Amino acid sequence: MYNQMFTVYGVFSDAIKNWSEDVHKIMLCSDRNTTLKERLDTLYHIYNNKKYVQYDPLRYLYFFEDDVEKELMGLVASSFAFGRVTQIFKAIDSLLRIMENSPLKYVMALGSAPDPALLSFRYRFVSGLDVYRFLRITRQLIEDYGSIGCFMKCNYNEGDFLRLVDLTMRQYVDVRFLVPVSLKTSACKRLFMYFRWMVREDNIDTGLWNFIDPAELVIPLDTHIFQSAVKLGLTSRKTPSFAVAREITEKLKGFCRNDPVRYDWAISHEGIIKNNFATHMAMSERSACPVSC
């Protein structure tokens, strides 16, 4: 069951006021001698605050107390993390209603065919049948290993994180859209984001999978991260891809070798909050990305 309920349509005034004041200080930065590392670190420390979790699909992990259920909810939420974040929230909320707010119980009790409520579910090009197949495979992993985390731990070899990513994708080879097919054809943004949620530990990410070295993670590359990376000189390539994600990650290792993906949350969420929750914001002026100051 939910540990704590948030709603995207709730009262955000305090969080937005603080966000506006904090980020405005960096937006007004005029010191051209300030290094990129210093600006990224400043952003990291601003956004490493749990009040911002409400604006991200990651928030659904914190609805639950049980670690096995958190892992499951994280996989579900990350897999639906495409499109506008407000629409993502609506889709996940709809799915949780079908699951009666108990995803682990629901998944473990799945029958040989989807129930009518799940069958009627649709989010963009993802059908209820797609979700059913995705959940059935996930249930099998939990039955075989005890949890998604145990599956990861049993199949992870230190220094070979990408092999684990590839193995995870191969478990879902019969599932459309929700899990990437190959590192060769996708930047694997959603799957890398899921690993970030599970592996890293700070005020945002859970740290449940501390058997994986955060230095091995790859940045979840979406359009906003890609555009920001181009502006910041972290890549010169023209289109996002897995190769670009690795290139950006390697550049970020120059700023924090042991935890390069720590900057992902800060870089992406300035845009997410501004673009999706503008009606809740107290800012009166249009602003550029803070790391461009």
N, C-alpha and C positions, 0 to 999 in steps of 0.2 A: 504493500500500500504506500501511498504518498507519505513521505516524511514531512514535506513542506510544499505547499502549493503556491506557485507564482502564476500570474496571468500577464500576457503581453499588453493587455488593455488596462492594466492597473495603474497605480499612481507612481510615476517615475520622477516627480519634481525634485526631490532631494538628490537623487543620484545624478540627474541631468545637470542640476545646478553645480554640483561638485565637479562633474566632468567638464563642464564649460569653463569653470574657473581654472582648473588644472591645465587643460589642454591649451587654453588661451595664452597662458604664460609661455608655452613653447612656440605657439603660432607667432607670437610677437618677437621671437628671438631674432636679433639682428647681428649677433656675433658670428661672423663668417669663419672665425678660427675654431669654433666649436666642432669637434670631430664627429663623424657619423656615429662612432661607437658611443660617444657621450650622449648624443641625442637619442639613440636607440635605447640606451640604458635608462635614460630619463623616462621615456615612454613606457618601458617595461615596468618601472617602479610605480608609475601612475596607474597603469592598467592591471597590475597584479593585485587586484582588489575584488573580493567576492561580490561586491555590489554590481559588477558588470556582467556577472554570469547570467543574469536574467535576460540579457539581450542575445543569448547564444544557445543553440541546441544543446550545448553542454549542460545547461541548467537541469535537463531531465534526469541526469545521473543523481543529482542531489535531492530528487524527490524520494529516494529510496535509501534505506539503511543497510540492507544486506549487500555484501560485496558481489555475490553471484548475480544478483538482480541489477546492480549498478553496471556490471560488465555487459549484461544483456541489453539494458536500456541504452548504454553507450553505443553498442553496435547498431541498434535500431536507429537511434537519433542521428548518428553520423552518416548512416546509409541514406537517410532522407535529406541530408544537408546539401541540397541543390535548389536553386531558385531564390526568390526573395525570402528573407528570414521570417517575415510575418506569415507567409504562406507555409513555410516549413513548420512553424509552430502549430498552425491550424491542422496540418496533416498529422503531426504526431499526437496532438490532442485528440483528434478523431480516432486514431488507432488505439490510444489508451482508453478511450471510452468503450471501444469494442472489447478490449482486454479487461474491462471493469477495474482499471487502475492497478491491476496485479499482473504485470507482464510475465513474470517467471511462472506463476501458477497457470496462466493461460497457455504459455508455450509448452509446458510440460504435459498439459492435458489435451494437446491438439489431436484431433481424430484423423481418420484416413481421408477425409475431405474437408475443405474449409467450410466453416459455418456461414450462413447467409449474410450475416453482418459483415464479416471479413470479405466475402466474395463481392460485396457491393462497394467496397472501399476503392478509391482511386485517387492518386496524386499525380498530376500531369500524365506521363506515359507509364506509370507504375500501376498495375492492377492489383486487386485483392488476391488473385491467384499467384502473382509474383511474390507478394508478401508471404503468402502461405508457404510456398516452396522455400523461401528464405528462412522462415521460422522453423520449418521442419528440419532443415539441415542444421540449424543452430541447436535445436533440441537434441539432435543426435550427438553433436559435439559435447553437449552438457552431460548427456547420459553416458557417453563413452569415457569422459575425462573428469567429470564432476563439476566442471565450470569451463568457461571460455578461457579464463586465465590459466587453468591447468593444462589445457590444450596448448596454449602458447609456451608455457614453461617446459613442457615435455618435448617440444619441437624446436626450441631455440638453442642455437649454438653461439656462444659469445663471439662477437666479431662478424657474424653472418646474419644480420638482421634481415637483409633483403630476401634471403632464402625463406625466412619465416613469413614474410609478406607474400611471397609467391605461393607458398604452401597454403596459406589462408585463402588466397584467391581461388586456388584449385579445389577447395572444399565446396565452393559455390559456383562451380563451372556451369551448372544447369539453371542458374538464377539470372534473369534479365535485369539489367540496369542498376540494381542495388549494390552490387559488388563489382569492381573493375575486373576485366578479363586478363589483362597482362600489363606488365611494366613497359612493354614495347609499344603499346597503343594508348596508354593513358598516363597522366601525371599522378593518378591514384590519390587525388586530394582527400577524398572522404576517408579512405582507409588509413592514410598517414595521419589524418586528424584524429581518428579513433585511437591510434597508437600513442599520439601525443597526450591525449586525455588520460590514458591508462598508465603511461610510463613516467612522465614528468611529475614532479611534486612541488607545488607551491600553493598560493592562495586560490589558484584557478584549477589546475590539473590535479588528478587524484593520487598519483603515485602508487596505484594498486599493484602494478607490475614492476616492482623494483629490481627484478632479476634481469631486466633489459637495460643496457647502458644508454642513457639519454643522448650521448654523443653519437650514437648510431642512427638516430631518428633523421628523417627527411622532412623538410618543410612541406606542409600541405599547400600546394600551389593552386590558387584560384585566380580569377581575373584581377581582383584588387591587389593581391600580393604581387602578381606578375607586373602590373602597371607600376606599382610602387618600386619594385626591384629595378625596373628599367630606369626610372627617374633617379634612383639612388646609385646607379652604376654597378649594381650587383649582377647584371646580365646584359648582354648586348644582343641577345637573340630576339627574333621577331614574334615567335609564338610560344605559348606555354607547352611544356612537355615534361616527362620524367627527367630527361637530361637537364632541362632548365632548373627543375626543382633541386637536383643534386648540385648543380653549379651554384645556385643561390645559397644552399646549405653550406657548401664549402667556403663561400665568402663569409658567411656569418660565423663560421668556426674561427675566423680571424679575430672576431670580437669576443667570442665565448666558446672555446674549444670543447669544453665538457658538456655544453648545453646550448647548441646553436639555435635550436627551434624555440627557445624561450622568447624570441622576438616576434614570432608568428602572431600571437594573441594581440599584442599591442599594434602592430602594423595593420592588421586586418580590421580591428574593431573601431578604430577612428571612423573608417568608412561605413561599417555596418550600422553603428549607432546614428551617425549623421544622416545616412540615406534611408533608413527604415523607421526611425523613431523621431523624425524631425518635428512632428507636431507636439512632442513632449519637451522639446529643447528650448532653453531660454536664450540661446545665442541669437543675436540680431543681425550679425554680419556673416556673409558667406566666407568660408575660410579654406585655405589649402591644407594639404596633408602636413601635419606638424613636423615630420622629419625633413621637410623641404625648406624649413626656415633658414 
